[in-house]
């Protein structure tokens, strides 16, 4: 009885994390919510309704925005996002582009007042509730001479949520994958398939290395690029992954409690904003108590229950849990959120730093 009581007082699961792969056509836009923070990875193509969908999710502030690379199908609606929402920190791969779309995004970023930093492998962002974002690409040295340097230097981010993990790959191509594998690629639970499932990404060795149980492809229906590639789909399914596609499923929502994931599909108006999932109370340990001891012979008096000892143990456990939570909160506040407080990478040659909100990172 006492063992079960202590377990119930001291054992709880990680918080909830929701990942929404928005149905925005031929492009990428992903929303991560957890630990009281909201992260946006990319903002879709110029024809997408990204802002409307963010409002449907009841987003009011974006703590972090990640622009994986400056192609229009990833930052097409970023200007609107920056003009609509308060943004805490904006990161990209540090590569400039000559398009009007890119220039408009930079102008909107400066007006927004958000902090700005260049993503470099190794940066970690603590979202809380045991959810950690880690930048895996680009490295301190950018890839050059590839089929598309902008794609190959996409910001790649891994999300670890207790035992579950996600890999967000932007439009990373095979040179990116080789670099990631050379550094040691850990298996993931959910893989965001790079470059809309094109044949330039998701190589056989990368599929094997990631060993994803689930794969999500953000892609437009009947797109002119004929994405996703049949070969890419085949490699994923042959490796045991269950594949979801926004052109077939609509919005794809992944719910993680840190121990398992659950997928929901459909129009956002049917899925709702997911707020109820985020407020689900922690689940305490439900393991059955140890079996009762055999009853004592009738000739022996039944031992008295020391209720005072049980109460003392319960109070002690509750005090220890309060102390643990305070220490965890203190550690979280000293964590590396936001990453602009970290020292800049050594030896990285960056473009002229953009100064926004009175802060700069060079």
N, C-alpha and C positions, 0 to 999 in steps of 0.2 A: 504493500500500500504506500509506504513512504517513498520507495523508489519511483513508483508511478507518479506521485505528487511532485517530486523534484523534477522529473523529466518534463512534466507538463508546464512547470514554471520556467524552465531554462532552455527548452528546445523550441525553435521556431524556424520557419522557412524564410528564404530570401523574399524580397518584395516582388511586385509584378512589373514586368516590362512588356510593352506593346510595340510592335514594329508594323507599320502600315506601308505596304508597297502600293502607291497610288496609281490608279488607272488613268494615266495622262497621255496615252497614245505612244508614239515612237519617241521615247525619252525615258529619263529616270527622275523620280522624286520619291523619297523615302522619309518617313517620319518615325522617330524613336522617342517613346515616352517612358519615363521611369525615374524613380528617386526624386520626384517633384521637378524634373527637368524635361525639356523638349528639345530635340535635335532634328534638324532638317539636313538631309543629304541630297543635294541637287534640287532643281526647281522645274524640270520639264522643258519641253519645247515651247516656242513662241505661241503656238496655237492651243496650248493646254490651259486648263482652268485651275491651276495650282492654288492660287489664293482662295478661291471659293471652297476648295476641298479642305484647306487648312482651317478655314472658318467653320466648316461643318464638323471638324474635329474639336471645335472649341479652343483652338490655339489662340492665345493672346500675346505670348512672348516666346521668342526662340532663343534659348540659352546658347546654342551653338548652331552655326550654319557651315556646312562643308560643301564647297564647290569642287567637285572632283577634278574637273578640267574645263577650260573655257570654250567648249563646243556648244553650239546653240541648243542642241537637244538636251543639254544638262543645265544651262544657265539662261535658257530662253525667257523664263518668267522670273528670274532672280531679281530684276529691277523692281517688279511689282511687289515681290516679297519684302524687299528692303524698304520700299515706300509704305508698306502696310503694317509691318510688325516691328516692335522693338527687338533688337538683336544684341546679345551679349558679346559674342565672339564670332568672327568670320575667318575661316581658314581656306586656303586654296593651295595649289601646287607651286605657286610662285612664278608661273610662266605667263607671259603676256600674250595678247592676241590682237590682231589688227581690225577685228570686226566692230561694227557699230554696236552690236549687242554687248560685247565685252566692255566697250568704253562706257556705255550707259550703265552697266552694272557697277563699274568703279565709281562713277559719279554718284549713283544712288547710295553706295556704301559709305562714301565720305559724308553725304548728307545725313545718313542714318545715325552716325555717331558711334557705331559699333567698334570694338577693338578688332584689330586685324593681325594675323600671324600667318607665316608660311608653314605648311605642314611638313614635318620631317619625321622619318621613321624613328620610333622609340618614344614619341610623345604619348603620355597617358592622361586620360581625362576620367575622373571619378564622378559618375552620375549619382552615386548613392545606391542603396538597396542591393549591394553586391554586384552592381553593373559597372564595368570598366571598359572604356573605349581606348584602343591603342592604335596609333598610326603605324602602318607597316610600309607604306610607300608614299612619296618618293624617298630615296635615300639622300645622303648629304651630297652625292654626286648624281646629277640627272642623267637619265639614259639619252643617248644621242644616236643618230643614224639609223633609227628604227623605221618601220613602215609608217608610223605616225607617232612622233615624239610626244605630242599632246596626249594621245591615248596612253602610251606606254608609261608616262609619268603621272597617270591618274592617282589621286589620293585614294589609297586603299586603307580601310579601317576595319579592325576586328572588334566586335562587342562580345565580351565574356560576362555572362550572367549566371553566377554560381556554376552549375554543371553544364549549362547550355551555352552555345556560342554561335555567332553570326559573322560572316565575312562579306563586307561591302566592297565591291571591286571597281566601281566606275566603268570606264571603257578600257581597263587594263588588257594588254595583249600578251602574246607569248614571251617577249623579252622580260616583261614585268613578272610573269609567272616564274620564269627561270631564276630571276633575282630573289623572289620570295622563297622559292624552294631552297636556294643556296644558303639562305639564312636559317632554314629549318621551319617548314610549314607544319603546324599542328592541325590535326583533323578538326572539322567544324560540324556543328549540327545543321545549320542553314547556310547555303551559299547563294549570294546574289550573283547570278551568272553575268559575267562581264560582257560589255558591248552588245547587249540585247540578243545574246546567243549566236553571234557571228562566228564564222569559221576561223577568225584571226585570234580567238581566245579559247579558253577552256580546253587546253591540250590534254592528251591522254594521261601524261605524267602528273599534271596538275589535278585532274579529277581524282586520280589515285591518291595523291598526297593529301588533298582536303577531305576525302572520304565522307562527303556530305550525305546526310540522310535525306535532306530536302534541298531542292534548288528552286529559285524563283527567277523568272525571266520577265523583265519589264520591256514590253514590246507593243507596237501598234498593230492593229489588225490589217492584213493585206498591205503591209508596207512595201515600198518600192525596192527595198534592199533584200527582200525575201528572208528577213530574219524571223525566227531563229533558224540556224542551219540544222538540217536533218542529222548531220554527223555529230553536231554538238549534243542534240537531244539523245542520240543513240549512246554516246559515251557516258552521259549522266545516268541514263536508265540501266545500261549494262553494268554500271558500278553500284546499282542498288538505290539510286536516289529517286525520290518521288518529285516530279517536276510540276510546278505551278507556273502559269503564264497569265499576265494581265490581259492579253488580248482574248483569252478564253474565259478566265475567271472573273474579270473585273478587278476590283480592289482585292488585294491579298493581305489579310491581317494575321500576324503571328502573335500568339499569347504565350509568354514564358513565365513560369513560376520558379525558374531556376533549376528545376528537376526534370521538367518535360516541356514540350511545346504543343500547342494546338493551333490548327489553321482554320480560318474563317474566310469565305469567299463571297463576292457579290458586290452589288452597287453600294456605295457609301451610305446612301439614304436608308438602306436596309440594315447595314451593319451597325449604324449609329456611331456615336463619338467614342465609344469604348470606355467612358468614364467609370461605369460601374465595375468594369474589370480591374481598373487601376486602384479602386478603393476596396477590393476584396480583402478582408482581414487576414493576417498571417495564420497559417495552419499549424497548430501545435502538434507535437508528437502524438500519434494515435496508436502507437504500439500497445498491444494488450499487456496488462500488468502480469508479473510473474505468478505462476499458479500458487494457490493457497497451500500452506503446509497442512499435512494430515492432522486431523483433529486429535487432540491428546486423549489418552484413555480416560474414561469416566472417573476412575479412581483418583486422577490427579486434578487439582484445581486449575481452571482455565486462567492463563496469565492475563493480568490487567493491561489494558491499552494505555500507554503513556501519552495521553493527548497533549500534555504540555511540551513533551519532546518533539512531537510532530509539529506543533505550532511554532516552536523555536526554529526548527529546520526550515519550515516554510518561509518564515520571516528572513532567515539568513539567505535563502535562495533568492528571494525577491530583492533583497539589498544588493546581492552580488550581480543580479541582472541589471539593476539600475546603474550600478557602477560600470558594468560592461557597456551599456548603452551610452553613458556619458563619455567614456573613453573612446568609443567608436565615433561619436559625434565630434569630439575634439580632434581625433585623427583625420576625420573627413574634412574638417575646416582647415587643417594644415596640409591637405592633399594638394594635388597639382591641378585643381580646378580653380580658375581657368588657366590654360597653358601659357597665356602671355606672361605669367609671372615666372616662368622658367627661364634659365639663361639661354641665349641663342646658341644654335649649333656651331661648333668650331669648324672653320674651313669651308663653310658653305658660301658660295658666291650667289647672292640674291640680287634681284632687281632693286632699283631705288625703293626704299621702304615707303609704303603708303601710310601717311599720318592721318589717323582718324580718332576722334574723341579725345584728342590731346595725348594719345599714346602712339608709340611706334615700336617696331620690332625689326632690327636689322642684323 
